[in-house]
Amino acid sequence: MIFLIVLLVLWLVLSVVGFALKGLLWLGLIGVVLFLGTMAVGFVRRRTSRSG
């Protein structure tokens, strides 16, 4: 669980830096995609551990 939180913070920082610097817009987009993907994985893992 802590690992997922660390990843979420890392992706959030990457996306903020990417959007702050116009030349690194691609970094912001990758950060957003990774943030959403990590959130989805965490949600699915948490949901399956509750039901089992």
HELIX and SHEET records of a PDB file:
HELIX    1   1 ILE A    2  ALA A   20  1                                  19    
HELIX    2   2 LYS A   22  LEU A   24  5                                   3    
HELIX    3   3 LEU A   25  SER A   51  1                                  27    
END                                                                             
